[in-house]
Amino acid sequence: MIQLLNLYKNFGKTRVLEDVNVLLKEGRITAVLGPNGSGKTTLIKTILGLVKADKGQVKVSDLVINGCWEYRKDIDYLSQIARFPDNLKVVELINMIKDFRPQETRENYLIDLFELRPSLGKKLGELSGGTRQKVNIVVTLMFDSKYLILDEPTVGLDPVALLRLKDFIRDERKRGKTILITTHIINLVNELAEDIIFLLEGKVYFQGTIEEMIKLGKSDDLERVIAEILTNGKEG
């Protein structure tokens, strides 16, 4: 379980998160949605301990993190933009990450799943954006952790890799993983997510199932409901 309790965060005079209370249910896929500047990235970085809240608590597996770092071994975080040294070979990057995090891995399974074996000897600077994203997926998910946080995971992927990633996420859900996804692709939310957290101006506008959110709008289409919320500027 991951829980945020009465969370506040300011950057200077700008309030980014305001009284955020969020519960990520065990063994479910939750999508975090919201317009740019709504606080999605700050929320994720607060869970990861990369941003310290001004007020409130973050609990991971009932542990109040409060500056500790050991809990991070239970989280796999896929960043939206992968920045790797261009002069490193793919296999060198994988081995380096394994040295930093000495846990059992499943990189061979993921290398084959995303057809990366022909690229292992290539330098990262020689790869296309889509192949770099596949490398990002492998080095992130090879540790088989309890929690997955995926920030725009489909960026740059070709149709085959996208399909395999979606199947992989479904399989991880069946294995009991707790998964958090941020994305602007509503079809991905419809296909994978069970719960939604919708942020608006740093506040939780909605938290619940997709079906419950659809009931808020005048349409049975999630994309249109979200557009309606943003257009009307409703207050939660």
N, C-alpha and C positions, 0 to 999 in steps of 0.2 A: 504494500500500500504506500502511495505517495500522497501526502496531504500538505496543503498550504493553509495556514491559519492567520487570519487578520493581517495579511501582508501589505506593507506600504513600502514604496520605493520612490525617492526623488532623485533626479539628476540636476543639481543646482536648484533653480526655482521651478523646474518642470516636474510635475508629478506623473510618474510612469505607471505605477500600480497603486491602487487605492482600495484598501480593505478587501483584498482578494482572499476568498475562501474556496478552495478547490480540493476535490477528492478524486484521485485516479483509482478506480476500482481494480482489485486484483483480477488478473486473467482476462482483461477486456482491452479493446482498442478504443482509445479516446482521441478525437481530433480537436486541436485547438485552432479556432478560426477567428478572424477579425481583420479589419483593414490595416494598412500600413500605419505604424505608430500606435497601435492599440495596446502594446505591451507583451506581445507573444514571445519575442526573443528574450526580453528581460525575465519573463516568467521561467523560461527554460534555463537561463543562466543562473537564476536563483536556485532552482532545483539542483543544478550541478555544482553550486558553491562558487561559481565564477563571479557572481554579483551577491553582495551582502545586503539583505533587506534592512531598511531603517527601523522597521517595527514588524513584529509578527514572528511566526515559527514555520520552519520547514521540517516535516517528518518524512523519513524514508524507512520503511519497515519498522515503524514505531520509534525510530531513533531520531531525536531532535538533533539536526546536523550541527548547528551552532559552531561552525568553524572547523569541525573535524573533516577528515578526508577519506577514512577507510571505507565508508559506504560506497564510494565511487566504483569500487571493483564489481559492484552489483549492477552497474549501469553501463550500457553501450550507447554512445551518443554519436549519431551521424549528423555532421554539420552540413549546412546548405552548400557552402563553398569549401572545397578541399584545397588547401595550400600546402603543397609538398615541395621539397627541394628538387629542382629540375634535373640536377646532375645525378640523383640517386636512381638506381634501377628498381623496378617494381619488387623484385625478390629481396633486395636490400632493405627497402622500406618495410616490408612485411616482417623480416627478421629483426629489424631494429625495434619495431613496435612490440614484438614478442619479448624482446629483452627488457623493455620498460615495464612490461606487465606479465610476469611469469605465472600464467595460468594455462590450463589445458585449452587447446585451440582446435578449430575445425576449418582451418584455412584451405585445405585441399578440397574439401567438399564445396566450399564457396568459389574457389578458383575454377573448378570444373563447371559449377552451376552457371557462372557468368562468362565462361569461355575465355578466361584470362591467361591460360597456360602459354599461348604463343607470345604473350606480352611480358612474361616474367623477366626476361633478359633485357628489355628495353628501358631506356631512361624515361623518367616521368615527363620530362620536357618534350619528349617525342610523341606523346600520346594525345589523342583527340580528347575533347571535353567529355564525351560519353564514356570513353575507356577510363579516364581519370575518375569518373564517378563510380565506375565498377570497382576500381582499386579502393576508393573511399569506402564502399560498402563492405569489401572483404576485410580491410584492416579494422573496421568498426565492429562488425558482427561476428568475427571469428572467435570471440571469447565466450559466447553462449551465456550471457548474463541474464539475470532475472528481469531487469527492466530495459526496455528499448525506447530511446528518444530519437525520433527521426525528423529532421528539419528539412522540409521540401525534398524528400528522398528520391523523387523521380526525375529530377532535373538532368536533362541531357541524355537520358536513356533511350535506346532504340526500342521498337515494339516488343522484340523477343525478350530483352533484358527487363523491360517493364513488366511483362507478364510473369516472368520468373520471380521478380521481386515481390509482386503482389501475392503469388502463391507461397513464397517463403514467409511473408508476414502472416498469412492465414495459418500456415503450419506452426509458426511460433505461438500464435494465439491458442491453438489447440494444445500446445505443450504447456499452457498455463502462464505464458509471459504476459506482463503488463506493458502495454505499448502506447506511447504518446506520439502522435503525428501532427506536424504543422504543414499545411498545404493550402494553396490557392485553387487547387483542382477539385472542384466539387464532385465530379464523377468518382474520384479516388475515395472521397469521404463516403459517398453512397455505397461503394463497393466493399469497403473495408471496415469503416468505423461503426461502433455500437453507441458510443456516447459522444457528446459534443460539449466543448467549453467555448463559448463565444465571448470574446473580449471587445469592449467598446470604450475607448478613451480611458484605458487603464482599469476599468471595472468589469466584473463578471456580469454581462448582460443576461446570459443564459447558461445553465448547466443541466444536462439531462440527455435523454435518448434522441435520436434523429426524429422518431415519430412525434415526440413531445414538442420538438422545435417546429416541425411542420405545422402543428396545430396553432402556433402563434400567428401564422400568416393567412393570407386569403388564397393560397395556392397549395397544391399537394406536391409541388416541386421545390426541393430544398434550395436550389440556386435562386429561384424567384423569391422565396421567403427571405433569404439573406439580402438580396437586392432591395427588397421592400424595407427591411430594417435600416439599411444604410441610407436609403433615399429619404426616408421619413425622419431619420435621426431620433428614433424612439428612446425614451428613457427607461432603463431596466429597474 
